[in-house]
Amino acid sequence: MKGHLRQRSPGSFELKVDIGKGADGKRIVEYRTFRGTKRQAQGELAKLIVALGRGEHVAKSALTVGEHVADRIEQWVALKQITPKTAERYRELLRYQIAPYIGGVMLQALKAPDIERWHGALLTSGRKDGQGGLSKLTIRHAHRLLSKALKQAQLHELTIRNVASIQPPPKVTRDEVTILTAEQVHGVVHKLAHRVIYLKTLIALFTGMRRGEILALRWERVDLERKIIKVCEALEETQNGKVLRFKKPKSEAGSRDISLPDLLVEKLRDLRRQQLEQRVALGLGKLRDDALLFPRLDGRPSSPLTLSKEWAKAAASIGLDGVTFHSLRHTHVSALIDAGIDVVKISKRIGHASPTTTLNVYAHLFARREDKTAGAINDAMAALVTV
C-alpha cells in the first residue's frame, strides 16, 4: 500500500492513498485534505495506511448524517423491522431533533464534541418553536435513533466508529408515575358510572391494560365463565388518527391472560347483553365472536387518541384534570405492589418484556409504600390478589 504527501499551501496538505484495485480491475486512489504541520500530516497518512492494512479503512463519502438516518429509517420500514408507528416517530425525531442541528454534517466528519453540542442545543432551545428546551427523555430518544443509525453505518463500512456510543445522552431522572389516591379511585368508580367511557376506565384500572389493548379487545377473547381476558393484539394509530391497524404485542410477554374481578365480569356481561339487544332491535342477528367490545357506530375500531380526549374531559369533570388515561394502569400496578404481589407476577400481568422493565418503572413504589393509601384500591381489587 502506497501513500504520498503533497503540500498545497502553508499548513495545508494533500494526502494520497492507493486503496487497491476495484471490481473492474482499475486502481482506486483516495485524496484527502489535511490542515496542520507537516509532521502531523505524515502521522495522519501513516494512520490511513495502517487502517488499510487492518481492513479498517472506509472509503471517503459525502453522505450527510441526515441523509444516512433518513435512508436507515426507510430501509427498516422496507425490511419490516419497525412498525409504522415507530417509523412515524423516527421521522419526527429526524425532522425536528436531528436534521436542524447535525443533519448537514458529513457522516464521516461527525465527532463526539458535535454530539455533546447537539445535546446542549436541544436542552436549551430544542422545541419546535424555539421557545425553550426539550426534556432529557426526548433527547435520549433522538440520541438512540442516531446511535442505531450510526451503528449500521459502522457495520456497512461507511464510518470508522459510532461516535454516539462515545458521547452518552443526558441522564434521565425518571419522574414518579402518577398514582391515583384511594379517594380518586372512588371518584372514578362512582362518578363516571353513567359515562360512555366508564367500562373502558374500569378495565384499565382493574387489569392494567394499555389503551390500544383495550380498544383491540374482541368478544372471542373475553371468557366470562373463567373470568379471563386474553390479550393478543393492540390497536396502533398513525398519521394523527388517519391510519389504524391491529398489531401483535412487541414481545411474547405482551400476549397474556388476565384474571378479572367479579365487579368487572358483571359489567362486561351487561355490555354484552346490551349489544345483543341492540343488534336484535336493528335486525342484525347475533353478535359475532370477533366483534370488538368498543367499536364505533359503524363497527370500525375506535381511535386511541379519541379515547385519550374523552378521558381528559371525563377526568377534568371529577377533579382529575391533567391525569392521563395511562395513570389508571400505573394505579393498578401500585395496588398490586402494595398488596405484596411479587414483581414477576406483576410483570406478566401487565405485559412487560421482563421483570427488570417493571422494576425500572416502579422501583420507587417497591422501595416505599408506607402511607398505605392504596388500601381502598386493594379492597376493590381483592380478586386480583391471587394473580
C-alpha positions as CSV (number, residue, x, y, z in Angstrom):
1,M,0.0,0.0,0.0
2,K,1.4,3.3,-1.0
3,G,0.8,6.8,0.3
4,H,2.0,10.2,-0.8
5,L,2.1,13.6,0.8
6,R,2.0,16.9,-1.1
7,Q,1.9,20.4,0.4
8,R,-0.7,22.5,-1.3
9,S,-0.2,25.8,0.7
10,P,1.2,26.7,4.1
11,G,-0.5,24.5,6.7
12,S,-2.5,22.5,4.1
13,F,-1.5,19.1,2.7
14,E,-3.0,16.6,0.2
15,L,-2.9,13.0,1.3
16,K,-2.9,10.5,-1.5
17,V,-3.5,6.8,-0.7
18,D,-3.6,3.9,-3.1
19,I,-6.5,1.8,-1.9
20,G,-6.0,-1.0,-4.4
21,K,-8.0,-2.4,-7.3
22,G,-11.7,-2.2,-7.6
23,A,-14.1,-4.9,-9.0
24,D,-13.4,-3.6,-12.5
25,G,-9.7,-4.0,-12.1
26,K,-8.9,-0.3,-12.0
27,R,-6.8,1.3,-9.3
28,I,-8.6,3.2,-6.6
29,V,-6.9,6.3,-5.3
30,E,-8.2,8.4,-2.5
31,Y,-7.3,12.0,-1.8
32,R,-7.8,13.8,1.5
33,T,-7.0,17.3,2.6
34,F,-5.3,17.7,6.0
35,R,-4.6,21.0,7.8
36,G,-1.7,21.2,10.3
37,T,2.0,20.8,10.3
38,K,4.0,18.5,8.0
39,R,4.8,16.2,10.9
40,Q,1.1,15.9,11.7
41,A,0.2,15.3,8.1
42,Q,2.8,12.5,7.9
43,G,1.2,11.0,11.1
44,E,-2.3,11.1,9.6
45,L,-1.0,9.5,6.3
46,A,0.6,6.7,8.4
47,K,-2.7,6.1,10.2
48,L,-4.5,5.8,6.9
49,I,-2.1,3.2,5.6
50,V,-2.2,1.2,8.8
51,A,-6.0,1.3,8.7
52,L,-5.9,0.0,5.2
53,G,-3.7,-2.8,6.2
54,R,-6.0,-3.8,9.0
55,G,-9.1,-3.6,6.9
56,E,-10.4,-0.7,9.0
57,H,-10.4,1.9,6.3
58,V,-13.7,3.3,5.0
59,A,-14.0,5.0,1.6
60,K,-14.4,8.7,1.6
61,S,-18.1,9.7,1.3
62,A,-20.1,13.0,1.1
63,L,-23.1,11.3,2.7
64,T,-24.5,13.6,5.5
65,V,-25.9,12.5,8.9
66,G,-29.4,13.5,7.9
67,E,-29.3,11.6,4.6
68,H,-28.0,8.5,6.3
69,V,-30.6,8.4,9.1
70,A,-33.4,9.0,6.6
71,D,-32.1,6.1,4.5
72,R,-31.9,3.8,7.5
73,I,-35.5,4.6,8.5
74,E,-36.8,3.7,5.1
75,Q,-34.7,0.5,5.0
76,W,-36.0,-0.6,8.4
77,V,-39.6,0.0,7.1
78,A,-38.9,-1.9,3.9
79,L,-37.5,-4.8,5.9
80,K,-40.4,-4.7,8.3
81,Q,-38.0,-4.2,11.2
82,I,-40.1,-1.4,12.7
83,T,-43.8,-0.7,12.9
84,P,-45.5,2.2,11.0
85,K,-46.0,4.0,14.4
86,T,-42.2,3.6,15.2
87,A,-41.3,4.8,11.7
88,E,-43.6,7.9,12.2
89,R,-41.9,8.7,15.5
90,Y,-38.4,8.2,14.0
91,R,-39.2,10.6,11.1
92,E,-40.4,13.2,13.6
93,L,-37.2,12.9,15.6
94,L,-35.1,13.2,12.4
95,R,-37.1,16.2,11.2
96,Y,-37.2,18.2,14.4
97,Q,-34.4,17.0,16.6
98,I,-31.6,15.7,14.3
99,A,-31.8,17.4,10.9
100,P,-31.8,21.1,12.0
101,Y,-28.7,20.6,14.2
102,I,-26.4,18.0,12.8
103,G,-28.3,16.7,9.7
104,G,-26.0,18.6,7.3
105,V,-22.7,17.4,8.9
106,M,-20.8,14.9,6.8
107,L,-21.3,11.4,8.3
108,Q,-17.6,10.7,8.4
109,A,-16.8,14.1,9.9
110,L,-19.2,13.7,12.9
111,K,-17.2,13.8,16.2
112,A,-18.1,13.2,19.8
113,P,-17.9,17.0,20.6
114,D,-20.6,17.5,17.9
115,I,-22.9,15.1,19.7
116,E,-22.2,17.0,23.0
117,R,-23.0,20.4,21.4
118,W,-26.2,18.9,19.8
119,H,-27.4,17.7,23.2
120,G,-26.8,21.1,24.7
121,A,-28.7,22.9,21.9
122,L,-31.7,20.5,22.3
123,L,-31.7,21.2,26.1
124,T,-31.7,25.0,25.7
125,S,-33.7,25.6,22.5
126,G,-34.8,22.3,21.1
127,R,-38.6,22.9,21.0
128,K,-40.2,23.3,17.6
129,D,-41.0,27.0,18.3
130,G,-37.5,27.6,19.7
131,Q,-39.0,28.8,23.0
132,G,-37.2,26.6,25.4
133,G,-35.5,23.2,25.5
134,L,-36.6,19.6,25.3
135,S,-36.9,17.1,28.0
136,K,-34.0,14.8,28.6
137,L,-36.2,11.8,27.8
138,T,-36.9,13.2,24.3
139,I,-33.3,14.0,23.7
140,R,-32.5,10.4,24.8
141,H,-34.9,9.1,22.2
142,A,-33.3,11.2,19.5
143,H,-29.9,10.0,20.6
144,R,-30.9,6.4,20.4
145,L,-32.2,6.8,16.9
146,L,-28.9,8.4,15.8
147,S,-26.8,5.8,17.6
148,K,-28.8,3.0,15.9
149,A,-28.2,4.5,12.5
150,L,-24.5,5.1,13.2
151,K,-24.1,1.6,14.4
152,Q,-25.3,0.4,11.0
153,A,-23.0,3.0,9.3
154,Q,-20.1,1.3,11.0
155,L,-21.4,-2.1,10.1
156,H,-21.7,-1.1,6.4
157,E,-18.2,0.5,6.5
158,L,-19.5,4.0,5.9
159,T,-17.7,5.3,9.0
160,I,-15.0,4.0,11.4
161,R,-16.9,4.2,14.6
162,N,-20.2,5.1,16.2
163,V,-19.4,8.4,18.0
164,A,-22.9,8.4,19.6
165,S,-21.7,5.4,21.7
166,I,-18.8,7.5,22.9
167,Q,-20.8,10.6,24.0
168,P,-23.8,9.5,26.1
169,P,-27.1,11.4,26.2
170,P,-28.1,13.5,29.2
171,K,-29.0,11.2,32.1
172,V,-32.8,10.9,32.6
173,T,-34.2,11.1,36.1
174,R,-37.4,9.2,36.0
175,D,-40.3,11.2,37.4
176,E,-42.6,9.3,39.7
177,V,-45.5,8.0,37.8
178,T,-49.0,9.4,38.6
179,I,-50.9,7.2,41.0
180,L,-54.5,7.8,41.9
181,T,-55.3,8.0,45.6
182,A,-58.0,5.9,47.2
183,E,-60.3,8.9,47.1
184,Q,-59.6,9.5,43.5
185,V,-60.2,5.8,42.6
186,H,-63.5,6.0,44.5
187,G,-64.4,9.1,42.3
188,V,-63.6,7.2,39.1
189,V,-65.6,4.1,40.0
190,H,-68.7,6.0,41.2
191,K,-68.8,9.4,39.5
192,L,-68.2,8.1,35.9
193,A,-70.7,5.3,36.2
194,H,-73.1,6.7,33.6
195,R,-70.4,7.9,31.1
196,V,-69.7,6.1,27.8
197,I,-66.0,5.8,28.9
198,Y,-66.9,4.1,32.2
199,L,-66.2,0.5,31.3
200,K,-63.0,1.2,29.4
201,T,-61.9,3.1,32.5
202,L,-62.7,0.1,34.8
203,I,-60.8,-2.3,32.5
204,A,-57.7,-0.1,32.6
205,L,-58.0,0.3,36.4
206,F,-58.7,-3.3,37.2
207,T,-56.5,-5.1,34.7
208,G,-53.7,-2.6,33.9
209,M,-54.3,-3.0,30.2
210,R,-53.0,-0.3,27.8
211,R,-55.2,1.9,25.8
212,G,-54.6,0.2,22.5
213,E,-55.1,-3.2,24.0
214,I,-58.5,-2.3,25.4
215,L,-59.7,-0.9,22.0
216,A,-58.5,-4.1,20.2
217,L,-60.5,-6.4,22.5
218,R,-62.8,-8.8,20.8
219,W,-65.6,-10.9,22.5
220,E,-63.9,-14.2,21.5
221,R,-61.0,-13.2,23.8
222,V,-63.2,-12.5,26.8
223,D,-64.1,-15.6,28.8
224,L,-66.7,-14.5,31.3
225,E,-67.1,-18.0,32.7
226,R,-63.4,-18.4,33.6
227,K,-63.1,-14.6,34.3
228,I,-60.2,-14.1,32.0
229,I,-59.3,-11.7,29.2
230,K,-56.8,-12.8,26.6
231,V,-54.6,-10.1,25.3
232,C,-53.5,-10.9,21.8
233,E,-53.2,-7.6,19.9
234,A,-53.3,-3.9,20.2
235,L,-54.6,-1.0,18.1
236,E,-52.0,1.3,16.7
237,E,-52.7,4.7,15.4
238,T,-50.5,6.7,12.9
239,Q,-50.7,9.9,10.9
240,N,-52.7,11.7,13.6
241,G,-55.5,9.1,13.5
242,K,-55.8,8.7,9.8
243,V,-54.5,5.2,9.9
244,L,-55.5,2.5,12.4
245,R,-54.1,-1.0,12.4
246,F,-54.1,-4.1,14.6
247,K,-50.7,-5.4,15.6
248,K,-49.4,-8.1,17.7
249,P,-47.6,-7.3,21.0
250,K,-44.0,-6.2,20.8
251,S,-42.8,-9.2,22.8
252,E,-44.1,-12.6,23.7
253,A,-44.9,-11.3,27.2
254,G,-47.4,-8.9,25.7
255,S,-49.7,-11.9,24.8
256,R,-51.1,-12.9,28.1
257,D,-54.2,-13.9,30.1
258,I,-55.5,-11.5,32.7
259,S,-57.8,-12.6,35.5
260,L,-60.8,-10.4,36.2
261,P,-62.5,-9.3,39.5
262,D,-66.2,-10.1,39.8
263,L,-67.2,-6.4,39.5
264,L,-65.7,-6.2,36.1
265,V,-67.1,-9.6,35.0
266,E,-70.6,-8.3,35.8
267,K,-70.1,-5.1,33.9
268,L,-68.8,-7.0,30.9
269,R,-71.9,-9.3,31.0
270,D,-74.1,-6.1,31.0
271,L,-72.2,-4.7,28.0
272,R,-72.6,-8.0,26.0
273,R,-76.3,-8.1,26.8
274,Q,-76.8,-4.5,25.7
275,Q,-75.0,-5.1,22.4
276,L,-77.1,-8.3,21.7
277,E,-80.4,-6.5,22.4
278,Q,-79.3,-3.6,20.2
279,R,-78.5,-5.9,17.3
280,V,-81.8,-7.8,17.7
281,A,-83.7,-4.5,17.7
282,L,-81.9,-3.5,14.5
283,G,-82.4,-6.9,12.9
284,L,-78.7,-7.5,12.6
285,G,-78.7,-11.0,14.1
286,K,-76.4,-12.5,16.7
287,L,-73.2,-10.8,17.9
288,R,-70.1,-12.1,16.0
289,D,-67.4,-13.7,18.1
290,D,-64.8,-11.5,16.5
291,A,-66.8,-8.3,17.2
292,L,-64.9,-5.5,19.0
293,L,-66.1,-4.6,22.5
294,F,-65.8,-0.9,21.9
295,P,-66.3,-0.2,18.2
296,R,-67.5,3.0,16.6
297,L,-71.2,3.1,15.4
298,D,-70.2,1.7,12.0
299,G,-68.3,-1.2,13.6
300,R,-64.8,0.1,12.8
301,P,-62.2,0.4,15.6
302,S,-62.2,3.4,17.8
303,S,-59.3,5.9,17.8
304,P,-56.8,5.7,20.8
305,L,-56.4,9.5,20.5
306,T,-60.2,10.0,20.8
307,L,-60.2,7.8,23.9
308,S,-57.5,9.9,25.5
309,K,-59.5,13.1,24.7
310,E,-62.7,11.5,26.1
311,W,-60.8,10.5,29.3
312,A,-59.3,14.0,29.6
313,K,-62.8,15.6,29.6
314,A,-64.2,13.0,32.0
315,A,-61.2,13.2,34.4
316,A,-61.4,17.0,34.5
317,S,-65.1,16.8,35.4
318,I,-64.3,14.8,38.6
319,G,-61.3,16.8,39.7
320,L,-58.6,14.8,37.9
321,D,-57.5,17.5,35.4
322,G,-54.1,16.6,33.9
323,V,-54.3,12.9,34.9
324,T,-53.7,10.7,31.8
325,F,-55.5,7.5,30.9
326,H,-52.2,5.7,31.3
327,S,-52.3,6.6,35.0
328,L,-55.0,4.0,35.5
329,R,-52.5,1.4,34.5
330,H,-50.0,2.8,37.0
331,T,-52.6,2.8,39.7
332,H,-53.3,-0.8,39.0
333,V,-49.7,-1.8,39.4
334,S,-49.4,0.3,42.5
335,A,-52.2,-1.6,44.1
336,L,-50.6,-4.9,43.3
337,I,-47.3,-3.8,44.7
338,D,-49.0,-2.5,47.9
339,A,-50.8,-5.9,48.2
340,G,-47.4,-7.7,48.2
341,I,-47.6,-9.4,44.8
342,D,-44.1,-10.3,43.6
343,V,-42.6,-8.4,40.7
344,V,-42.5,-11.5,38.4
345,K,-46.3,-11.9,38.6
346,I,-46.9,-8.2,38.2
347,S,-44.6,-8.1,35.1
348,K,-46.5,-11.0,33.5
349,R,-49.9,-9.5,34.2
350,I,-49.2,-6.1,32.7
351,G,-47.2,-7.5,29.7
352,H,-43.7,-6.2,30.4
353,A,-41.0,-7.9,28.5
354,S,-39.2,-8.7,31.7
355,P,-39.4,-8.0,35.5
356,T,-36.4,-5.7,35.0
357,T,-38.7,-3.4,33.0
358,T,-41.2,-3.4,35.8
359,L,-38.6,-2.6,38.4
360,N,-37.2,0.2,36.2
361,V,-40.6,1.9,36.1
362,Y,-41.9,1.2,39.5
363,A,-38.7,0.9,41.7
364,H,-39.8,3.7,43.9
365,L,-43.1,2.0,44.7
366,F,-41.4,-1.2,45.6
367,A,-39.0,0.7,47.9
368,R,-41.7,2.6,49.8
369,R,-45.3,2.1,50.4
370,E,-45.6,3.4,53.9
371,D,-48.7,5.5,53.6
372,K,-50.9,2.6,52.5
373,T,-53.2,5.0,50.6
374,A,-53.8,2.2,48.1
375,G,-55.6,0.2,50.8
376,A,-59.0,1.1,49.5
377,I,-57.9,0.1,46.0
378,N,-56.9,-3.3,47.2
379,D,-60.4,-3.8,48.7
380,A,-61.9,-3.1,45.4
381,M,-59.5,-5.4,43.6
382,A,-59.4,-8.2,46.2
383,A,-60.0,-10.8,43.5
384,L,-56.7,-9.8,41.9
385,V,-54.5,-10.7,44.9
386,T,-54.2,-14.3,43.7
387,V,-52.8,-13.2,40.3
